[in-house]
Amino acid sequence: MSLSFMLALVSGLSAQKSPVFVTSGSAVHGYDVVAYFTDSKPVKGDPKFSYHWQDADWNFSSQENLKKFKAAPEKYAPQFGGYCAYGTSQGHKAPTDPEAFTIVDGKLYLNYNLKIKEGWMKDQKHLIDQADANWPKIKDKE
């Protein structure tokens, strides 16, 4: 089964109209997006350190990370609203796994799972360009 087919199948099951991928009421599965940059790993956020931005609740592991995000949300928010970067490069939205992440040129990218991330890593620059071109067309669609 190809990566594109697998993502198309999954995205059809879980696509959202929202430009931010939200699960269980929180962006990025409730993970602290600042921690990807400061700790170089996914860290679960705490709802007591929450901030509402772009119609989504973003959770953080500390008051300090919440403060950093509030000061510059575009710096820390994942590209493509937290939807799978590979899926976006293929022209559709797909959910993500907080463990499947990369930071490229100071930007956070999430992928559907670690296997999809492997494919993403093989041609990242080209796929980022494709995803950047596709995102405006799909961000408000299901």
Long-range contacts (C-beta under 8 A, 24 or more apart in sequence): 3-86, 3-90, 3-116, 3-119, 4-90, 6-116, 7-84, 7-86, 7-87, 7-90, 7-92, 7-94, 7-112, 7-116, 8-90, 8-92, 10-94, 10-95, 10-112, 11-84, 11-87, 11-92, 11-93, 11-94, 11-95, 14-94, 14-95, 15-92, 15-93, 15-94, 15-141, 15-142, 16-93, 16-142, 17-140, 17-141, 17-142, 18-55, 18-56, 18-81, 19-54, 19-55, 19-81, 19-139, 19-140, 20-54, 20-55, 20-56, 20-81, 20-82, 21-81, 21-82, 21-83, 21-93, 21-95, 21-96, 22-56, 22-57, 23-95, 25-57, 26-50, 26-56, 26-57, 26-58, 26-59, 27-56, 27-57, 27-58, 27-59, 27-77, 27-82, 28-58, 28-78, 28-82, 28-96, 28-98, 28-110, 29-96, 29-98, 30-59, 31-59, 31-98, 32-59, 32-60, 32-61, 32-62, 32-65, 33-58, 33-69, 33-76, 33-77, 33-78, 33-108, 34-60, 34-65, 34-66, 34-68, 34-69, 34-76, 35-60, 35-61, 35-65, 36-76, 36-101, 36-103, 36-108, 37-76, 37-103, 37-108, 38-65, 38-68, 42-98, 42-99, 42-101, 53-77, 54-81, 75-106, 76-108, 77-108, 78-108, 78-109, 78-110, 79-107, 79-108, 79-109, 79-128, 79-131, 79-135, 80-109, 80-131, 80-135, 80-139, 81-139, 82-110, 83-110, 84-110, 84-111, 84-112, 84-116, 85-109, 85-110, 85-111, 85-120, 85-127, 85-128, 85-131, 86-111, 86-112, 86-116, 86-117, 86-119, 86-120, 86-127, 86-131, 87-112, 87-116, 88-131, 88-134, 88-135, 88-138, 89-120, 89-127, 89-128, 89-130, 89-131, 89-134, 90-130, 90-134, 91-134, 91-137, 91-138, 92-138, 93-138, 93-141, 93-142, 104-128
